[in-house]
């Protein structure tokens, strides 16, 4: 008797498995994908304008700004030299700029171009002169150019702003 019951159980379990296996979903064919849309070719980008060769593209003179709190002076000293190319000293109610430049010198900053008159190697600017702010806030560099072709291209660093603020 025991053998008949186990045979029935196995037979019923096998039949039940065949019935369950037959109940799987019948795969339906997928809808065909929509035809690809025509893609318009990307427009050719316009060439970038070539930068104008100017003071912004020149290399900055090698050296460093130094600040002396005692004399309230910021001086740009070239690498390997003790003599500054440009010094800015607070004297009285203004800034005295000293350099080897002479005559009408063009000051070029990111804000535009101005003129500074150097007499005997120095120029005096009032402490509130907007040209000083243009130098201090120029983007990375400023230039002083003489009509004869002499030029200084100097980095803008905090020493410049410090001497200007000390004088105000």
Secondary structure, 3 states (H helix, E strand, C coil): CHHHHHHHHHHHHHHHHHHHHHCCCCCCCCCCCCCCCCCCCCCCCCCCCCCCCCHHHCCCCCEEEEEECCCCEEEEEECCCCCEEEEEEEECCEEEEEECCCEEEEEEECCEEEEEEEECCEEEEECCCHHHHHHHCCCCEEEEEECCCCEEEEECCHHHHHHHHHHC
